[in-house]
């Protein structure tokens, strides 16, 4: 179980991260989420409903494997983005995180992925993926700590998107 001090230290470190790759590195180096994460990725959704990887550290495959992922249902990525809270997904030969990911995730050595949806004004716009070699259930974050962590991730994405001149407005997933 994580504690508030660890979460706040991670939030502070994330605020000083130089890039979203750095934010991913800080998250997996920390024990604040209450479970060991071995790799991380940040996917941001554009207005066309396509996920683009904006940050990664030790994530499986290449950045191209996690770009141009259309949010079609019922793929696990689309379902995770639509949920109000985090979820886990087992990685094995029978499960596919998204059909357009060409890298064979089951060969990566990771047992599961923790997926944390991020939203602005109740509209989902990004997804944090935390890969683990031993993850089979949700990390032991309290709801309050998950909200603090989510807020820090949203601020980091907005900050780095602003620096790069990209928009961070949530996509219109439904009319």
PAZAPA-4460 file (N, C-alpha, C; in steps of 0.05 Angstrom, whole numbers, plus 32768, in hexadecimal, padded with zeros to 4 digits):
% residues 175
    n_x    n_y    n_z   ca_x   ca_y   ca_z    c_x    c_y    c_z   seq   type   mol
   8011   7FE9   8000   8000   8000   8000   8012   8019   8000     1      X     A
   800C   802B   7FEF   801C   8044   7FED   8012   8057   8003     2      X     A
   8023   806B   8008   801A   8080   801B   801B   809B   800E     3      X     A
   800E   80AE   801A   800B   80C9   800F   8026   80D6   800A     4      X     A
   8039   80D3   801C   8054   80DF   8018   8061   80D5   7FFF     5      X     A
   8060   80BB   7FFA   806D   80AF   7FE2   805F   80BA   7FC9     6      X     A
   8045   80BC   7FCA   8036   80C7   7FB2   803E   80E4   7FAE     7      X     A
   803F   80F4   7FC3   8045   8110   7FC0   8062   8114   7FB6     8      X     A
   8074   8103   7FBF   8090   8104   7FB5   8091   80FE   7F97     9      X     A
   8082   80EA   7F8F   8081   80E3   7F73   8074   80FA   7F62    10      X     A
   805F   8105   7F6D   8052   811C   7F5F   8066   8133   7F5B    11      X     A
   8075   8139   7F70   8089   814E   7F6F   809E   8147   7F5A    12      X     A
   80A8   812F   7F59   80BC   8127   7F46   80B1   8128   7F29    13      X     A
   8098   811F   7F26   808C   8120   7F0B   8089   813C   7F01    14      X     A
   8084   814F   7F13   8082   816B   7F0B   809C   8177   7F01    15      X     A
   80B2   816A   7F08   80CC   8174   7EFF   80D7   8163   7EE8    16      X     A
   80C8   8150   7EDF   80D1   813F   7EC9   80D5   814F   7EAF    17      X     A
   80E9   8148   7EA0   80F0   8157   7E88   80E0   814F   7E70    18      X     A
   80D5   8137   7E71   80C5   812C   7E5B   80B2   8118   7E66    19      X     A
   809F   810F   7E55   808D   80F9   7E5E   809C   80DF   7E60    20      X     A
   80B2   80DB   7E52   80C3   80C4   7E56   80CF   80C4   7E72    21      X     A
   80D7   80DC   7E7B   80E2   80DF   7E95   80CC   80DA   7EAB    22      X     A
   80B4   80E3   7EA6   809E   80DE   7EB8   809A   80C0   7EBB    23      X     A
   809A   80B1   7EA5   8097   8094   7EA6   80AE   8087   7EB6    24      X     A
   80C6   8091   7EB2   80DD   8086   7EC0   80DA   808B   7EDE    25      X     A
   80D1   80A3   7EE6   80CD   80A9   7F02   80B7   8097   7F0F    26      X     A
   80A2   8092   7F00   808D   8081   7F0B   8097   8065   7F11    27      X     A
   80A5   8059   7EFE   80AE   803E   7F02   80C5   803C   7F17    28      X     A
   80D3   8052   7F1B   80E8   8052   7F30   80DD   8055   7F4C    29      X     A
   80C4   805E   7F4D   80B7   8063   7F67   80A7   804B   7F71    30      X     A
   80A4   8049   7F8B   8093   8035   7F96   8078   8041   7F9F    31      X     A
   8072   8058   7F96   805B   8067   7F9F   8040   805A   7F97    32      X     A
   8040   804C   7F81   8027   8040   7F78   8020   8026   7F86    33      X     A
   8032   801D   7F98   802C   8006   7FA8   8031   7FEC   7F9A    34      X     A
   803D   7FEC   7F83   8043   7FD4   7F74   805B   7FDA   7F62    35      X     A
   806C   7FC7   7F5E   8083   7FCB   7F4D   807A   7FCC   7F2F    36      X     A
   8080   7FE2   7F22   807B   7FE4   7F05   8097   7FE2   7EF8    37      X     A
   8098   7FD3   7EE2   80B2   7FCF   7ED5   80B5   7FDF   7EBB    38      X     A
   809F   7FEB   7EB2   809F   7FFB   7E9A   8086   800C   7E9A    39      X     A
   8087   8022   7E8B   806F   8034   7E89   806D   8041   7E6E    40      X     A
   8055   8049   7E68   804F   8056   7E4F   8038   806A   7E54    41      X     A
   8039   8080   7E46   8022   8094   7E47   8018   8097   7E2B    42      X     A
   7FFE   8090   7E28   7FF0   8092   7E0E   7FDC   80A9   7E10    43      X     A
   7FDD   80BB   7DFC   7FCA   80D2   7DFB   7FB9   80CF   7DE2    44      X     A
   7F9F   80D4   7DE6   7F8C   80D1   7DD0   7F88   80EC   7DC1    45      X     A
   7F88   80EA   7DA7   7F84   8103   7D97   7F66   8105   7D90    46      X     A
   7F5F   811B   7D82   7F43   8120   7D7B   7F37   810B   7D69    47      X     A
   7F47   80FB   7D5C   7F3D   80E7   7D4A   7F39   80CC   7D58    48      X     A
   7F3D   80CB   7D72   7F3A   80B2   7D81   7F51   809F   7D7D    49      X     A
   7F69   80AA   7D7A   7F81   809A   7D76   7F94   809F   7D8D    50      X     A
   7F9E   8089   7D99   7FB2   808B   7DAE   7FCE   808E   7DA3    51      X     A
   7FDD   80A1   7DAE   7FF9   80A5   7DA7   800A   80A3   7DC0    52      X     A
   801F   8094   7DBF   8031   8092   7DD5   8041   80AB   7DD7    53      X     A
   8040   80B9   7DEE   804F   80D2   7DF2   8066   80CE   7E06    54      X     A
   8066   80B9   7E15   807B   80B4   7E29   807E   8096   7E2D    55      X     A
   8097   808D   7E33   809C   8071   7E38   80B6   806E   7E47    56      X     A
   80B7   8059   7E57   80D1   8051   7E63   80D0   8032   7E66    57      X     A
   80E2   8025   7E59   80E5   8008   7E5A   80CC   7FF9   7E51    58      X     A
   80BB   8007   7E43   80A2   7FFA   7E39   80A9   7FE6   7E23    59      X     A
   8099   7FD1   7E20   809F   7FBD   7E0B   809B   7FC8   7DEF    60      X     A
   80A9   7FBC   7DDC   80A6   7FC5   7DC0   80B3   7FE0   7DBB    61      X     A
   80AB   7FEC   7DA6   80B5   8006   7D9E   809F   801B   7DA0    62      X     A
   80A6   8035   7DA0   8091   8049   7DA0   807D   8046   7D8A    63      X     A
   8086   803C   7D73   8073   8038   7D5C   805E   8024   7D63    64      X     A
   8064   8011   7D75   8050   7FFD   7D7C   8039   8009   7D8C    65      X     A
   803D   8020   7D98   8028   802C   7DA9   8020   8047   7D9D    66      X     A
   8020   804A   7D83   8017   8062   7D76   8002   805A   7D61    67      X     A
   7FF1   806D   7D5B   7FDC   8068   7D48   7FC9   8051   7D50    68      X     A
   7FC3   8050   7D6A   7FB1   803B   7D74   7F95   8047   7D75    69      X     A
   7F84   803E   7D63   7F68   8048   7D62   7F58   803D   7D79    70      X     A
   7F48   804F   7D84   7F37   8047   7D9A   7F1D   8039   7D90    71      X     A
   7F20   8020   7D8A   7F0A   8010   7D81   7F02   7FFE   7D98    72      X     A
   7EE8   7FFB   7D9C   7EDE   7FEA   7DB1   7EDA   7FCE   7DA6    73      X     A
   7EDE   7FB9   7DB5   7EE4   7FB9   7DD2   7F02   7FB2   7DD8    74      X     A
   7F14   7FC0   7DCC   7F30   7FBB   7DD2   7F36   7FC3   7DF0    75      X     A
   7F48   7FB5   7DFD   7F4E   7FBB   7E19   7F57   7FD8   7E1E    76      X     A
   7F66   7FE4   7E0B   7F6E   8000   7E0E   7F56   8012   7E0E    77      X     A
   7F44   800F   7DFB   7F2C   8020   7DFA   7F1B   801C   7E12    78      X     A
   7F17   8003   7E1B   7F07   7FFE   7E33   7F14   800B   7E4C    79      X     A
   7F2E   8009   7E4E   7F3C   8015   7E65   7F39   8033   7E66    80      X     A
   7F3B   803F   7E4E   7F38   805C   7E4C   7F1C   8065   7E54    81      X     A
   7F08   8055   7E4E   7EED   805C   7E54   7EE5   8057   7E71    82      X     A
   7EF5   8049   7E80   7EEE   8043   7E9C   7EF4   805B   7EAE    83      X     A
   7EE6   805E   7EC4   7EEC   8074   7ED6   7F03   806F   7EE9    84      X     A
   7F0D   8056   7EEA   7F24   8051   7EFC   7F36   803D   7EEF    85      X     A
   7F4D   8038   7EFC   7F61   8027   7EF0   7F58   800A   7EEE    86      X     A
   7F67   7FFB   7EDD   7F62   7FDF   7EDA   7F7C   7FD1   7ED3    87      X     A
   7F7C   7FB7   7ED5   7F94   7FA7   7ECD   7F8C   7F95   7EB6    88      X     A
   7FA0   7F8D   7EA7   7F9B   7F7B   7E90   7FB2   7F67   7E90    89      X     A
   7FAC   7F4D   7E90   7FC1   7F39   7E8F   7FCD   7F38   7E73    90      X     A
   7FE7   7F34   7E72   7FF5   7F32   7E59   7FFC   7F14   7E55    91      X     A
   7FEF   7F08   7E42   7FF7   7EED   7E3A   7FEF   7EE8   7E1D    92      X     A
   7FF5   7ED1   7E13   7FF2   7ECC   7DF6   7FD5   7ECE   7DED    93      X     A
   7FC2   7ECA   7E00   7FA6   7ECB   7DF8   7F99   7EE7   7DF9    94      X     A
   7FA7   7EFA   7E05   7F9C   7F15   7E08   7FAA   7F28   7DF5    95      X     A
   7F9B   7F3B   7DE9   7FA6   7F4F   7DD8   7F9E   7F6A   7DE3    96      X     A
   7FB2   7F7B   7DEA   7FAC   7F95   7DF5   7F9F   7FA7   7DE0    97      X     A
   7FA9   7FA6   7DC8   7F9D   7FB4   7DB1   7FA7   7FA5   7D98    98      X     A
   7F95   7FA0   7D85   7F9D   7F91   7D6D   7FB3   7F9E   7D5C    99      X     A
   7FB6   7FB8   7D5E   7FCB   7FC6   7D4E   7FE6   7FC7   7D5B   100      X     A
   7FE9   7FBC   7D73   8004   7FBA   7D7F   8012   7FA2   7D73   101      X     A
   8026   7FA6   7D63   8033   7F90   7D55   8046   7F81   7D67   102      X     A
   8050   7F8D   7D7C   8063   7F80   7D8E   8055   7F6A   7D9D   103      X     A
   805F   7F52   7D9F   8052   7F3C   7DAE   8056   7F41   7DCC   104      X     A
   8043   7F4E   7DD9   8045   7F55   7DF5   8049   7F3D   7E07   105      X     A
   803E   7F26   7E00   8040   7F0E   7E10   805E   7F04   7E11   106      X     A
   806E   7F0D   7DFE   808A   7F05   7DFE   809C   7F1A   7E0D   107      X     A
   8090   7F2E   7E18   809F   7F44   7E25   80A8   7F3D   7E41   108      X     A
   809D   7F29   7E4E   80A5   7F23   7E6A   8092   7F30   7E7E   109      X     A
   8080   7F41   7E75   806D   7F4E   7E87   8055   7F3D   7E8B   110      X     A
   804C   7F3B   7EA4   8034   7F2B   7EAB   801A   7F3B   7EA7   111      X     A
   801C   7F55   7EAB   8004   7F65   7EA9   800A   7F83   7EA5   112      X     A
   7FF5   7F92   7EA0   7FF8   7FAF   7E9C   7FE1   7FBC   7EAC   113      X     A
   7FE9   7FD0   7EBB   7FD7   7FE1   7ECA   7FD0   7FF9   7EB9   114      X     A
   7FB6   7FFD   7EB4   7FAD   8012   7EA2   7F9D   8027   7EB2   115      X     A
   7FA7   803F   7EB2   7F9A   8055   7EC1   7F90   806A   7EAD   116      X     A
   7F76   806D   7EAA   7F6B   8081   7E98   7F6E   809D   7EA4   117      X     A
   7F72   80B1   7E93   7F74   80CD   7E9B   7F5F   80DD   7E8C   118      X     A
   7F51   80EE   7E9A   7F3C   80FE   7E8C   7F3E   811B   7E95   119      X     A
   7F33   812C   7E83   7F30   8149   7E88   7F13   814F   7E83   120      X     A
   7F06   815D   7E96   7EEA   8164   7E94   7ED9   814B   7E8D   121      X     A
   7EDF   8135   7E9A   7ED1   811B   7E97   7ED3   810F   7E7C   122      X     A
   7EE6   8118   7E6C   7EEC   810C   7E51   7F07   80FF   7E52   123      X     A
   7F08   80E5   7E4C   7F22   80D7   7E4C   7F34   80E1   7E36   124      X     A
   7F4E   80E5   7E3D   7F61   80EF   7E29   7F7C   80E1   7E29   125      X     A
   7F81   80D1   7E3E   7F9C   80C4   7E3F   7F9A   80AB   7E50   126      X     A
   7FAE   809A   7E4D   7FAF   8081   7E5B   7FCC   807C   7E64   127      X     A
   7FCF   8077   7E7E   7FE9   806F   7E89   7FEA   8051   7E89   128      X     A
   7FFF   8045   7E7E   8003   8028   7E7F   801C   8022   7E90   129      X     A
   8018   8012   7EA5   802E   8009   7EB6   8031   7FEB   7EB3   130      X     A
   8047   7FE2   7EA6   804C   7FC6   7EA1   805B   7FBA   7EB9   131      X     A
   8054   7FA1   7EC0   8061   7F94   7ED6   8066   7F76   7ED0   132      X     A
   807C   7F6C   7EDA   8082   7F50   7ED6   8072   7F3F   7EE9   133      X     A
   8066   7F4B   7EFE   8057   7F3B   7F12   803B   7F45   7F17   134      X     A
   8032   7F59   7F09   8018   7F65   7F0E   8001   7F53   7F05   135      X     A
   7FF1   7F4B   7F18   7FD9   7F3B   7F12   7FBF   7F48   7F1D   136      X     A
   7FC3   7F5D   7F2D   7FAB   7F6B   7F38   7FB3   7F88   7F3A   137      X     A
   7F9E   7F99   7F40   7FA3   7FB6   7F41   7FB8   7FBD   7F56   138      X     A
   7FC8   7FD2   7F51   7FD9   7FDC   7F66   7FC9   7FE4   7F7E   139      X     A
   7FD5   7FE5   7F95   7FC7   7FEB   7FAE   7FC5   8009   7FB4   140      X     A
   7FBE   8019   7FA0   7FBA   8035   7FA4   7F9E   803A   7FAF   141      X     A
   7F9C   804C   7FC2   7F81   8054   7FCB   7F75   8066   7FB5   142      X     A
   7F5C   806A   7FB5   7F4F   807A   7FA1   7F5A   8097   7FA2   143      X     A
   7F5F   80A1   7FB9   7F6A   80BC   7FBC   7F86   80BD   7FB0   144      X     A
   7F97   80A9   7FB5   7FB2   80A9   7FAA   7FB2   80A6   7F8C   145      X     A
   7F9F   8096   7F82   7F9C   8093   7F65   7F95   80AD   7F58   146      X     A
   7F83   80BD   7F65   7F7C   80D7   7F5B   7F93   80EA   7F5B   147      X     A
   7FA3   80EA   7F70   7FBB   80FB   7F71   7FCF   80F4   7F5B   148      X     A
   7FD3   80DA   7F57   7FE5   80D1   7F42   7FDB   80D8   7F27   149      X     A
   7FC1   80D4   7F22   7FB4   80DC   7F09   7FB7   80FA   7F03   150      X     A
   7FB3   810A   7F18   7FB5   8127   7F14   7FD2   812F   7F0C   151      X     A
   7FE5   8122   7F19   8001   8128   7F12   8007   8120   7EF5   152      X     A
   7FFD   8109   7EED   8001   8100   7ED1   7FF4   8114   7EBD   153      X     A
   7FDC   811D   7EC4   7FCE   8130   7EB2   7FDD   814A   7EB0   154      X     A
   7FE7   8154   7EC6   7FF7   816C   7EC6   8011   8169   7EB5   155      X     A
   801E   8152   7EB8   8036   814D   7EA9   8030   814C   7E8B   156      X     A
   801A   813F   7E83   8013   813D   7E67   800D   8159   7E5C   157      X     A
   7FFD   8168   7E6B   7FF6   8183   7E62   800F   8195   7E60   158      X     A
   8021   8193   7E74   8039   81A3   7E74   804B   819C   7E5B   159      X     A
   804F   8183   7E57   8061   817B   7E40   8053   8180   7E25   160      X     A
   8039   817D   7E24   802B   8182   7E0B   802C   81A0   7E05   161      X     A
   802A   81B1   7E19   802C   81CE   7E16   8047   81D5   7E0C   162      X     A
   805C   81C9   7E17   8078   81CF   7E0F   807D   81C7   7DF2   163      X     A
   806F   81B2   7DE9   8073   81A9   7DCE   805E   81B5   7DBA   164      X     A
   804C   81C6   7DC4   8039   81D3   7DB3   8022   81C1   7DAB   165      X     A
   801E   81AA   7DB9   8008   8198   7DB2   7FF0   819F   7DC4   166      X     A
   7FD9   8197   7DBB   7FC0   819C   7DCA   7FBC   8186   7DDE   167      X     A
   7FB0   818C   7DF5   7FA9   8178   7E09   7F8B   8178   7E0E   168      X     A
   7F7C   8184   7DFC   7F5F   8183   7E00   7F56   8166   7DFC   169      X     A
   7F43   815D   7E0D   7F3A   8142   7E0A   7F2C   813E   7DEF   170      X     A
   7F30   8126   7DE3   7F22   8121   7DCA   7F04   811E   7DCE   171      X     A
   7EF6   8122   7DB9   7ED9   811E   7DB9   7ED4   8101   7DB2   172      X     A
   7ECF   80F0   7DC6   7ECB   80D4   7DC1   7EAE   80CE   7DB9   173      X     A
   7E9C   80DF   7DC2   7E7F   80DB   7DBD   7E72   80F6   7DBA   174      X     A
   7E5D   80F7   7DAA   7E4F   8111   7DA6   7E37   8111   7DB8   175      X     A
***
